[in-house]
Amino acid sequence: MEETNKPNPNGANGSTSDPREQVCWDYYVETITSGMPNAYASAIKAGYEESSAKQITVRRWFIERLEDLERKDMLSKAEKKLAKTLTYEVENDKGEVKTDLLRIQVDVSKHLTETLGKNKGYSKKTETDLTTLGKSINWNEEKTYLNEAQHKTNTSS
């Protein structure tokens, strides 16, 4: 039996989201935290019909939220690794510096100060030179051509 596309009962369309999306996502996150992710059951619980619930994981909004959740998870893991890296002992029992570990700590410290400390004055300064192939860029008030000297003609007497 062929299924027909019915209008969304909640008025969602290309520019308006379906309120069930957030409800479904919230239920889905609950299933993740319980250790048994189940998108289908979450969609059914949120009020989607069975045919839609079976396809919920291929919906753009679901994929985008899942990708965002995965990025946040990776970022959290990376932050924990960075924090642990900063606690490495860089001296051995004889008081000798382990240069490989010190180098890692310095790199991590630079990264953190340049990113997290940018509002504290630790940002990396990047200067740009407005030249192309060593030639200055000429700017014309009438037309904006690069490296093309066009001068205004004086029409006044």
Residue frames as qw, qx, qy, qz and C-alpha x, y, z in Angstrom:
[[0.000, 0.888, 0.459, 0.000, 0.00, 0.00, 0.00],
 [0.428, 0.418, -0.007, 0.802, 1.41, 3.35, -1.01],
 [0.323, -0.639, -0.443, 0.539, 1.69, 5.96, 1.72],
 [0.235, 0.796, 0.248, 0.499, 0.71, 9.54, 0.91],
 [0.340, 0.069, -0.335, 0.876, 2.39, 12.59, 2.37],
 [0.250, -0.799, -0.545, -0.045, 0.05, 14.18, 4.86],
 [0.064, 0.778, -0.153, 0.606, 0.43, 17.75, 6.04],
 [0.356, 0.086, -0.697, 0.617, 2.18, 18.06, 9.38],
 [0.376, -0.689, -0.613, -0.090, -0.43, 18.14, 12.17],
 [0.454, -0.641, -0.236, 0.572, 1.63, 20.72, 14.04],
 [0.274, 0.949, 0.105, -0.119, 1.90, 23.16, 11.14],
 [0.477, -0.555, 0.460, 0.502, 5.61, 22.53, 10.54],
 [0.720, 0.684, 0.116, 0.027, 6.92, 23.28, 7.09],
 [0.747, 0.381, -0.101, 0.536, 10.21, 24.23, 5.47],
 [0.162, 0.586, -0.238, 0.757, 10.57, 27.35, 7.60],
 [0.565, -0.522, 0.260, -0.584, 8.81, 26.30, 10.80],
 [0.212, 0.246, -0.933, 0.155, 10.04, 23.42, 12.93],
 [0.688, -0.370, -0.542, -0.311, 7.80, 20.77, 14.41],
 [0.400, -0.666, 0.394, -0.490, 7.53, 21.13, 18.21],
 [0.979, -0.171, 0.055, -0.094, 7.73, 17.34, 18.43],
 [0.679, 0.525, -0.377, 0.348, 11.37, 17.56, 17.31],
 [0.039, -0.597, 0.540, -0.593, 12.52, 18.98, 20.66],
 [0.788, -0.306, 0.296, -0.444, 10.30, 16.59, 22.61],
 [0.968, 0.212, -0.132, 0.028, 11.66, 13.64, 20.62],
 [0.484, 0.580, -0.468, 0.459, 15.23, 14.83, 21.12],
 [0.357, -0.560, 0.483, -0.571, 14.73, 15.22, 24.88],
 [0.935, -0.136, 0.195, -0.262, 13.35, 11.67, 25.11],
 [0.851, 0.414, -0.260, 0.191, 16.24, 10.43, 22.97],
 [0.163, 0.641, -0.539, 0.521, 18.82, 12.06, 25.28],
 [0.676, -0.411, 0.400, -0.462, 17.12, 10.35, 28.22],
 [0.993, 0.098, 0.023, -0.061, 17.56, 6.98, 26.48],
 [0.583, 0.587, -0.417, 0.376, 21.24, 7.78, 25.88],
 [0.162, -0.602, 0.544, -0.562, 21.83, 8.59, 29.54],
 [0.845, -0.233, 0.324, -0.357, 20.10, 5.37, 30.56],
 [0.328, -0.430, 0.806, 0.241, 22.56, 3.50, 28.35],
 [0.448, 0.295, 0.828, 0.165, 20.04, 2.30, 25.77],
 [0.151, 0.363, -0.193, -0.899, 19.63, 4.85, 22.97],
 [0.302, 0.402, 0.855, 0.128, 16.37, 4.38, 21.11],
 [0.076, 0.147, -0.204, -0.965, 15.39, 7.01, 18.56],
 [0.311, -0.283, -0.752, -0.507, 12.34, 5.08, 17.34],
 [0.374, -0.549, -0.711, 0.229, 10.78, 4.78, 20.82],
 [0.188, -0.393, -0.199, 0.878, 11.58, 8.43, 21.50],
 [0.149, -0.013, -0.441, -0.885, 9.81, 9.49, 18.31],
 [0.377, -0.429, -0.778, -0.260, 6.74, 7.39, 19.10],
 [0.361, -0.528, -0.565, 0.522, 6.64, 8.84, 22.63],
 [0.096, -0.303, 0.021, 0.948, 6.88, 12.36, 21.14],
 [0.502, 0.544, 0.387, -0.550, 3.80, 11.73, 18.99],
 [0.241, 0.454, -0.626, -0.586, 5.25, 10.76, 15.60],
 [0.914, 0.169, 0.015, -0.367, 3.43, 8.14, 13.56],
 [0.861, -0.229, 0.421, 0.171, 5.15, 4.78, 13.19],
 [0.747, 0.532, 0.192, 0.349, 6.26, 5.40, 9.60],
 [0.133, 0.906, -0.185, 0.356, 7.89, 8.70, 10.58],
 [0.625, -0.685, 0.363, -0.091, 9.38, 7.25, 13.76],
 [0.924, 0.037, 0.283, 0.254, 11.14, 4.55, 11.73],
 [0.605, 0.569, 0.114, 0.546, 12.82, 7.25, 9.63],
 [0.292, -0.952, -0.081, 0.039, 13.55, 9.74, 12.42],
 [0.652, -0.516, 0.279, 0.480, 17.33, 9.16, 12.38],
 [0.525, 0.237, 0.455, 0.679, 17.62, 10.28, 8.75],
 [0.037, 0.938, 0.331, 0.099, 15.87, 13.59, 9.34],
 [0.436, 0.602, -0.173, 0.646, 18.18, 16.58, 8.95],
 [0.355, -0.751, 0.193, -0.522, 17.32, 18.07, 12.34],
 [0.916, -0.388, 0.093, -0.035, 18.05, 14.76, 14.09],
 [0.841, 0.255, -0.061, 0.473, 21.38, 14.29, 12.28],
 [0.189, 0.719, -0.174, 0.645, 22.45, 17.87, 13.08],
 [0.573, -0.687, 0.206, -0.396, 21.65, 17.47, 16.76],
 [0.975, -0.169, 0.055, 0.134, 23.39, 14.10, 16.91],
 [0.669, 0.455, -0.122, 0.575, 26.51, 15.58, 15.28],
 [0.112, -0.763, 0.207, -0.601, 26.44, 18.48, 17.74],
 [0.816, -0.523, 0.143, -0.199, 26.15, 16.03, 20.65],
 [0.936, 0.076, -0.009, 0.343, 29.11, 14.03, 19.31],
 [0.394, 0.641, -0.173, 0.636, 31.20, 17.22, 18.94],
 [0.422, -0.737, 0.213, -0.483, 30.40, 18.22, 22.52],
 [0.948, -0.305, 0.090, 0.020, 31.40, 14.74, 23.72],
 [0.800, 0.309, -0.074, 0.509, 34.69, 14.90, 21.82],
 [0.090, 0.750, -0.182, 0.629, 35.38, 18.41, 23.14],
 [0.685, -0.644, 0.160, -0.301, 34.74, 17.25, 26.69],
 [0.964, -0.100, 0.055, 0.241, 37.16, 14.35, 26.25],
 [0.583, 0.538, -0.095, 0.601, 39.77, 16.63, 24.70],
 [0.214, -0.801, 0.181, -0.529, 39.47, 19.09, 27.59],
 [0.856, -0.489, 0.149, -0.075, 40.02, 16.27, 30.09],
 [0.887, 0.161, 0.025, 0.432, 43.12, 15.11, 28.18],
 [0.292, 0.716, -0.127, 0.622, 44.49, 18.66, 28.06],
 [0.502, -0.752, 0.189, -0.382, 43.96, 19.07, 31.80],
 [0.946, -0.273, 0.131, 0.120, 45.70, 15.75, 32.49],
 [0.729, 0.463, -0.050, 0.501, 48.59, 16.69, 30.20],
 [0.011, 0.813, -0.203, 0.545, 49.27, 19.77, 32.30],
 [0.696, -0.627, 0.257, -0.238, 49.74, 17.60, 35.42],
 [0.922, 0.214, -0.218, 0.239, 52.50, 15.39, 33.98],
 [0.573, -0.726, 0.217, 0.312, 55.66, 15.39, 36.08],
 [0.611, 0.769, -0.175, 0.068, 58.40, 16.74, 33.85],
 [0.020, 0.698, -0.684, 0.213, 61.29, 15.76, 36.12],
 [0.820, -0.033, -0.572, -0.012, 62.43, 12.23, 36.86],
 [0.766, -0.596, -0.202, 0.130, 63.66, 10.99, 40.26],
 [0.691, -0.100, -0.003, 0.716, 67.13, 12.38, 39.58],
 [0.041, -0.764, -0.148, 0.627, 65.80, 15.88, 38.91],
 [0.223, -0.119, 0.611, 0.750, 66.42, 15.62, 35.18],
 [0.478, 0.430, 0.115, -0.757, 63.88, 17.30, 32.93],
 [0.519, 0.275, 0.785, 0.198, 61.94, 15.03, 30.57],
 [0.023, 0.321, -0.256, -0.911, 62.05, 17.33, 27.57],
 [0.133, -0.235, -0.807, -0.525, 59.43, 15.41, 25.59],
 [0.222, -0.646, -0.715, 0.148, 56.84, 15.87, 28.34],
 [0.175, -0.563, -0.146, 0.795, 57.87, 19.47, 28.92],
 [0.004, 0.071, -0.533, -0.843, 57.45, 20.19, 25.19],
 [0.194, -0.473, -0.809, -0.290, 53.92, 18.71, 25.31],
 [0.248, -0.676, -0.528, 0.450, 53.03, 20.82, 28.35],
 [0.127, -0.410, 0.125, 0.894, 54.34, 23.98, 26.71],
 [0.083, -0.141, -0.687, -0.707, 52.36, 23.27, 23.52],
 [0.251, -0.597, -0.760, -0.043, 49.18, 22.63, 25.51],
 [0.255, -0.617, -0.329, 0.668, 49.76, 25.74, 27.59],
 [0.061, -0.195, 0.346, 0.916, 50.26, 27.88, 24.47],
 [0.164, -0.343, -0.770, -0.511, 47.10, 26.49, 22.93],
 [0.290, -0.652, -0.674, 0.191, 45.04, 27.12, 26.06],
 [0.206, -0.550, -0.155, 0.794, 46.31, 30.64, 26.60],
 [0.002, -0.097, 0.478, 0.873, 45.73, 31.57, 22.94],
 [0.286, -0.382, -0.737, -0.479, 42.19, 30.19, 22.94],
 [0.446, -0.660, -0.596, 0.104, 40.81, 30.37, 26.46],
 [0.424, -0.568, -0.182, 0.681, 42.97, 33.32, 27.46],
 [0.358, 0.425, 0.382, 0.738, 42.35, 35.47, 24.41],
 [0.196, -0.860, -0.292, -0.370, 40.24, 37.92, 26.43],
 [0.640, -0.722, -0.006, 0.263, 43.03, 38.16, 29.00],
 [0.084, 0.903, -0.356, -0.226, 45.58, 39.44, 26.50],
 [0.564, -0.335, 0.723, 0.217, 47.06, 36.09, 25.46],
 [0.763, 0.567, 0.274, -0.144, 45.71, 36.08, 21.92],
 [0.644, -0.050, 0.440, 0.624, 48.08, 35.45, 19.06],
 [0.183, 0.759, -0.030, -0.624, 48.67, 38.62, 17.08],
 [0.628, 0.288, 0.595, 0.412, 48.33, 38.20, 13.34],
 [0.065, 0.669, -0.109, -0.732, 49.36, 41.02, 11.08],
 [0.673, 0.496, 0.513, 0.194, 48.36, 41.26, 7.47],
 [0.188, -0.428, 0.328, 0.821, 50.04, 43.14, 4.68],
 [0.583, 0.647, 0.377, -0.315, 47.72, 44.43, 2.00],
 [0.133, 0.635, -0.571, -0.504, 49.97, 43.61, -0.91],
 [0.929, 0.250, 0.250, -0.105, 49.88, 41.14, -3.73],
 [0.856, 0.297, 0.060, 0.419, 53.10, 39.68, -5.07],
 [0.544, -0.250, -0.076, 0.797, 54.98, 42.45, -3.33],
 [0.066, 0.339, 0.291, 0.892, 52.97, 45.20, -5.01],
 [0.168, 0.207, 0.503, -0.822, 50.67, 47.53, -3.14],
 [0.168, 0.575, 0.788, 0.140, 46.98, 47.33, -3.80],
 [0.007, 0.043, 0.111, 0.993, 45.73, 50.51, -5.43],
 [0.098, 0.576, 0.759, -0.287, 42.29, 51.67, -4.39],
 [0.024, 0.215, 0.357, 0.909, 40.24, 53.87, -6.65],
 [0.258, 0.225, 0.516, -0.786, 37.30, 55.78, -5.27],
 [0.582, 0.284, -0.208, -0.733, 35.29, 55.39, -8.47],
 [0.903, 0.126, -0.355, -0.208, 36.01, 51.72, -9.14],
 [0.614, -0.607, 0.493, -0.105, 37.62, 49.12, -6.95],
 [0.869, 0.415, -0.265, 0.056, 40.24, 47.44, -9.10],
 [0.752, -0.559, 0.233, 0.262, 43.29, 45.80, -7.61],
 [0.581, -0.309, 0.438, 0.612, 46.74, 46.78, -8.84],
 [0.378, 0.556, 0.508, 0.539, 45.28, 48.96, -11.53],
 [0.195, -0.382, -0.182, 0.885, 46.08, 52.61, -11.18],
 [0.101, 0.645, 0.568, 0.501, 43.08, 54.62, -12.32],
 [0.205, -0.224, -0.298, 0.905, 43.11, 58.22, -11.36],
 [0.196, 0.784, 0.526, -0.265, 40.19, 60.60, -11.19],
 [0.380, 0.392, 0.293, 0.785, 40.15, 63.13, -13.98],
 [0.093, -0.457, -0.330, 0.821, 39.81, 66.70, -12.88],
 [0.219, 0.591, 0.653, 0.419, 36.75, 68.08, -14.65],
 [0.131, -0.890, -0.298, 0.320, 36.64, 71.42, -12.89],
 [0.512, 0.692, 0.071, 0.504, 37.94, 74.56, -14.64]]
